[in-house]
Amino acid sequence: MPETTMRATSKFDTAELSFDDFKKIVIDDYRIGYESRQASIIGRKEVLTGKAKFGIFGDGKEVAQLAMAKAFKAGDWRAGYYRDQTFMFATGMSNLREFFAQLYANPDVEKDPSSAGRQMNCHYATRFINADGSWANQAETMNCSSDISTTGGHMPRLLGLAYASKLYRQNKELEYLKQFSVNGNEVAFGTIGNGATSEGLFFEVFNAAGVLQVPMAISIWDDAYAISVPAKLQTTKEDISEILKGFQRENGSNGFEIFKVKGWDYIALCETYARAIAVCREEHVPVLIHVIEMTQPQGHSTSGSHERYKSKDRLSWEDEHDCLLKMRQWMISSAISTEEELTELENEAKRYVRECQREAAGELITIVNTELEETATIIEQFAETVSVKDQVIDIATELRKSYDAGRKEIVSAIRKTLRATVQEDSAERQILANLLKVEKDKANVRYNSKLFSDTPQSPLYVPVVLATYGENARAINGSEVLNACFDANFARDKTIVAFGEDLGAIGDVNQGFAGLQSKYGDIRITDSGIRESAIVGQGMGLAMRGLRPIAEIQYLDYLIYAMTVISDDIASLSYRTFGGQKAPVIIRTRGHRLEGIWHSGSPLGMILGSMRGFHICVPRNMTQAAGLYNTLLRGDEPALVIESLNGYRLKEKLPSNVGEFTVPLGKAEIMTEGSDVTVVSYGSTLRIVLEAAEELKNMGINIEVIDPQTLYPFDRDHVCSASLKKTNKLLVIDEDLPGGASAYIIQQILEEQKGYYSLDAQPKTLTAKEHRPPYGSDGDYFSKPSFDDIVEAVYAIMSEANPAKFPAIY
């Protein structure tokens, strides 16, 4: 994996520097800022001329980011948005060649270490996972968590990155983890545009940071617009720091320190960042730096021109207050440099940036052109052996004539050739077919790999340890089994922390954590406010910094409030960094049957559709849940565990190895064997299926009941399709909406496992109704699969197959 040298622009204290030293630092800063501006200008041109797909740049924000970089130290973290290229260049966490490689979507991770061509330009990340899956030493490097395009979406992660420093400082049991922290002295730097501060995620996280008192430094880049929408339509009083004044700490209260500074004033910016970050780092107080009077010379992005919505007066003001122009004027007036010296520096910067751009473009073009020429030659050689020679020659010719061809044109030409020669059968054609397979395999690695970390530490490789029971094993409430599991794990691993609504003092609403806060302290088991997005982001940031968080969402229905963080950020993290980053957070929640619209949801279709990159665990009882937690806490990938809400008071035997036994992911379990119908279900409904199996047996029907235990991964050993070979009939039962998780399960069994070929009857699903479940037992009976529904659904399948033996009930 690539290594990026991480250097910061020189810090300076004018009281300690000679004027010559001061001049050198300032001139070097201006050079970095000017190079960054040229990268923005050239990048925009490359998009508008069709050489890149889309561009979004950090022009107008350069000087503030130079100042911020001076306060950024080894061990610190960034969670920002797509305007921070100057900061990344100034700290050395990225460079111009990597900037252009990402612009051209180069899938070589050595060229684009942030994303291997998977993210659009200005989306940054540093790589902190070694090839063997172990952690790099984060305390010795500058660290950048991977950017996402959803403005404001990174804020919850920022909270977690900062909260980690608080835990490392306050929990002395973590002092041995020197590769992650040095006494919690690290600051988490966040950046956000003024427009995105209107989003709920910003306010939710801002409040949480003030409550938690974490070393989080938020910089707001305020250019008075969010694309075309001016601040007067975005923010009360048109000033975000004005309306946040109530968060200013005073008289010993918690809260923020709030700073305001102009984005073109180099000296004021440097002084402001030095003061603000010193408070943040030393006192663990969150700070807000509102950087005003910024500009955006090229508009929002390459998708349009800002001349369409800005007045002539505004555009004129922006020209006059361009931060680099202001810095240039100040440098000349202060005798730091001369007009001639700066002109020479600027010309050299232009040459250097253009050189980096051409090098980045040329590297990819050269490789692709070589592959194109080799493929065209192979196709031409193949043409000599087939009856449709002219048609195949035309394909090769068109390939060579392709303008700005990419690998899709190369692979498409191979596929066209194979289609054109489908009637041919020769060794030469097989060579071409083999080449297609090789190219598809390469493409799969380049574009479709690393959904999960796939390291040796993956939970898929955690050894299976069976639950053991003593002769006098007690039957206790399911909640007590979970409690014993969490107790054992907290004692075993000091990095495990848990937090959520009502989790601490009362031990969660269903008592899974009862008494554990008093045993392990409120720094490890913590109550949180009602802020689902912040809770999940808190977990993500902690997980990225080497801790093992369990982030609790009180009910499965409330997961929706955190879905942007879960789907956009955590689930895509491994993929969008090409395995360079990971966040093994466990989201714990509870759902399925109870009563009421907001406390009995089973939206697994939504979850499966938006949480690829998570392991989705649906244990049938608390013992299985405990085994899944034991597995996940020994792995390094994110997971969602959905406990059955109505199972906490059901009696289960307590395993003697409650903190050690493991339930493997993707291991389906046959609950009852049968030969008539394969019935697949999970979670709370599975218990009703098992009860129905007894009545069906009395009716002469033996069903094989299968519990997948996890929906992602699903039945890795193909237990379901093996069962279908016996029964030839399939019924999937769950509490999701019609066409939700049941459709996914059928796709997995019939298509992925090829169970279709074993069917001799139409596969069926039995699900909840299309609306949310109403309140009360009657509502549950008439809206979710009941005992009677299950018995009759199975019977109907048998009646259709053998109506003489199983006549219709009604």
Helices and strands as residue ranges (DSSP letters): H 19-48, H 62-71, E 77-79, H 85-91, H 96-103, E 143-144, H 155-170, G 172-174, E 188-193, G 195-198, H 200-212, E 216-221, E 225-226, E 229-230, G 231-233, G 236-238, H 240-243, G 245-247, E 257-262, H 266-283, E 287-292, G 306-308, H 312-320, H 323-333, H 339-383, H 389-401, H 407-420, H 427-448, G 459-461, E 475-477, H 478-492, E 496-500, H 516-520, E 525-527, H 532-544, E 548-552, G 556-562, H 563-564, I 565-570, H 571-576, E 586-591, H 604-610, E 615-617, H 622-632, E 639-644, E 651-653, E 669-672, E 677-680, H 683-698, E 703-707, E 710-712, H 719-727, E 730-733, H 741-746, I 747-752, G 755-758, E 764-766, H 777-783, H 787-801
